[in-house]
């Protein structure tokens, strides 16, 4: 492969995966320029990177509320720094998780296995996001309130 071919493949791989230049170049070189093998290589590497980051402290992030009729769900998604909470990919992930949380009534195990819009599970997307952003990200806690609870809360806080 010529340098131009390598650079073109790195560019394609970056567009497909969102992974940084250096990691894409390594993946292309390790897999003889094969894009599909490089994607699998990066996926495996991403899982390894994600598991290394899980020992870190993640105390920043977002809390999202999803409401429809008289039902409400709340989910907290943490990251290591507040800068990540401004990242477009993180925000899109969080918004979709908030919708999923509402659908599964705050069951965190169901959230983790739920298929997202791209067809992958939340856990798989979380690993990809951690790999891409480079920080620990966790779905810390979630809650769902049905119509009865929402009505009681509303009555108790009304003057």
SULMOPE-V929913 format. One record per residue. BURIAL is + if it has 24 or more other ideal C-beta (glycine too) atoms within 12 Angstrom, else -. Layout:
BURIAL
BURIAL
This chain:
-
-
-
-
-
+
-
-
+
+
-
-
+
+
-
-
+
+
+
-
-
-
+
+
+
-
+
+
-
-
+
-
+
-
+
-
-
+
+
-
+
+
+
-
+
+
-
-
+
+
-
-
+
-
-
-
-
+
-
+
+
+
-
+
-
+
-
-
-
-
+
+
+
+
+
+
+
+
+
+
-
-
-
+
+
-
+
-
+
+
-
-
+
+
-
+
+
+
+
+
+
+
+
+
+
+
-
+
-
-
+
+
-
+
-
+
-
-
-
-
-
+
+
-
+
+
+
+
+
+
+
+
+
+
+
+
+
+
+
+
-
+
+
+
+
-
-
-
-
-
-
-
-
-
-
-
-
-
-
